[in-house]
Amino acid sequence: MSLKTSKQAWEDLGELDPLYAIQTDPRFKFNKWDLDSFFDTGTQEIAIFLEKARKMGYPSGRQIALDFGCGIGRLTRALTKYFDKVYGVDISATMISKAKELNTDFPQCEFIKNDEADLKIFPDQYFDLIYSNIVLQHISKR
């Protein structure tokens, strides 16, 4: 799938049923997710992940994290409990717009739409942690 096609697909999903597009539990299809329950799944996921990472000695810093393929900010928001600043990056303007709307109580979150096939909008070695889940399979190898 080309970058352009992928972008359009995520714009459409962001309009149709953004929470289900991110967390595809069939019980919640057709806008049946409760926002608090949806965001709680992110809180739980990040807590489990960071506990496992801590046991391995990672991350060494807790200043800046990136949620790659952030959608509406489910994991971005959760990461704010552990990091001073968290960037959420997504290809979809619709998802980024909803992320900004739904996360106004989390000023340490910054949501950025990135149309490029790279992350050159950030300097090298910028992040203490980059987290991505259920995103990479949607990215073309081309």
Sequence and secondary structure as in RCSB ss.txt:
>XXXX:A:sequence
MSLKTSKQAWEDLGELDPLYAIQTDPRFKFNKWDLDSFFDTGTQEIAIFLEKARKMGYPSGRQIALDFGCGIGRL
TRALTKYFDKVYGVDISATMISKAKELNTDFPQCEFIKNDEADLKIFPDQYFDLIYSNIVLQHISKR
>XXXX:A:secstr
  HHHHHHHHHHHHHH HHHHHS  GGGTTTT  HHHHHHHHHHHHHHHHHHHHHTT  S  SEEEEET TTTHH
HHHHTTT SEEEEEES HHHHHHHHHHTTT TTEEEEE  SSS TTS TT  SEEE  S GGGS   
